[in-house]
């Protein structure tokens, strides 16, 4: 069995060699950046909007207990059944229990990263239910039996030719390169499913405590159909998605759209307040909201990194991350990829198993700069590294840093080391980029600078 | 004033010209330059890898030796950020916590020291070439240095500054990251080099030799004619 770090390194090696793949992602994200900058300029002051959003989330997360209780009370008052899931297994069991009790056979689902997190589709399929993803990107990756590539753009790694080929093979459609026609093919396949589905499952962008409402934003209208047509609706939402007040959406909806997709506002923004009320003519007969913890409260208990729960899953940090742009989304091997994934995955799935994600960063800080809710992302990577090394230090790495400290703190030894480096340079050149080369991790793809005849300190001494 | 130079280990051993240029520029401006021999490394490699006690073994003596300095000037945004931003975190709740806090405001990255602290941008330098400037991430995002190096370059006679696409995108060095994840680091560097090549510049210039070591390592492996040069070396040219 390979470990997560071995998988990560192997996959990173494959993608970094794949210029077509990297080019595809980089071109797509360049277009995103242009659109995002244009929309950001429409804010009077983007930086104060970020500050306001960060403060709202700080309030929400630091009073999560009261806001969650308020949210649940308000939802229950209108007939919604609220369930509390401590972990992934509990959440799956709650959802499967609802499906069983309804005697359901087929399920339609809109986009929900929380469902990916708890591997809900696998569980439902294993239990014998048919599950169809209704978001176009998710529908495509589901046909490919792949996890989403990106938390907002699940199929961004595919070209329209890839999708055409997939649809021909899986749906028996005629060949076309037209995006509109490809969309129509998916739409025809999906419309039937909405009508026959017994249960609709959605995720949530925000949970409003004040009014007891779930807010979902989407561009295709598929989440509305998923929520409105089946008799039973289930929403799976992480507990960190709470916002205190309805008016908070006035900031968060445009901010999410701008940071996430370079849009002024997402195409459809809908609030779900409960099941069909007496006298109403549509909406689900039953509404269940499943609140998912799954170790979020452990992160909440860490005052240093609690702000990682501010995340609104906009994907802005992925979109600007030079690591993401060169290794792609699947390499991470996690539900949440990119910088925020590298911060929270070690908390949600185990620090020692996932510390390599916090390590695989140049700490450039582009993510922190982009984050609309001001999560201190790249510094949290440093904190994860510190916690990982404190918990289970690598014997050799620690020895290396101790040796380094021993040498560098003694000017005579340091001078000797430099001299040795200079004298052995011809030998180093001889073994360069061979298995004997101790610097091969560097010299495999990069040259080393030549050693100068005199170091700065030697020059300085001589000059004095 | 008396300027204490902090010459990082890799600048000392691989790029002495950067330090020499800084000394010449500061002395020409009439300042007294000191450079304590015992100070060699800021401790960032161990710090960034999570080995904070080992980082303190290196950083502790640095902190003690710099406590009486009037100003500390560093040829690298990255080491500058280590002293200015990360020492207070590294030494929080230790006996040296106060010393780390006291040192922070006295630390200056070289270009920012010239342009922001001294208010000098025209050093009478001449360098007839087309250059593009790479913003080192630590200088840019930890220290907020964006305009200082450009204001200095604009005053260099004969120099044409052309901005590359993604000047603010990381070159992929990242210290130990470059050796632990060489394939990712190299891929990032390739993107950087391609962006610089598009400008038709003769030189990639930065205020951080560590970024330049990475970029130059790739350029020379690729056989590219583009060269790299530290800002201080350009500013010292007559």
Interface residues (C-beta under 8 A of the other chain):
Chain A: X9 X12 X13 X16 X17 X22 X26 X322 X323 X325 X326 X327 X359 X360 X361 X362 X363 X364 X365 X366 X368 X369 X382 X384 X385 X386 X387 X388 X389 X390 X393 X397 X398 X401 X402 X404 X405 X408 X409 X411 X414 X418 X421 X441 X442 X444 X445 X446 X447 X448 X449 X451 X452 X454 X455 X456 X457 X458 X459 X460 X461
Chain B: X7 X9 X11 X12 X13 X14 X15 X16 X17 X18 X19 X20 X23 X35 X37 X38 X40 X41 X43 X45 X46 X47 X48 X49 X50 X51 X52 X54 X55 X57 X58 X61 X137 X138 X140 X141 X142 X168 X169 X170 X172 X173 X174 X175 X177 X178 X179 X180 X181 X182 X183 X184 X185 X186 X187 X188 X189 X191 X213 X214 X216 X217 X218 X220 X221
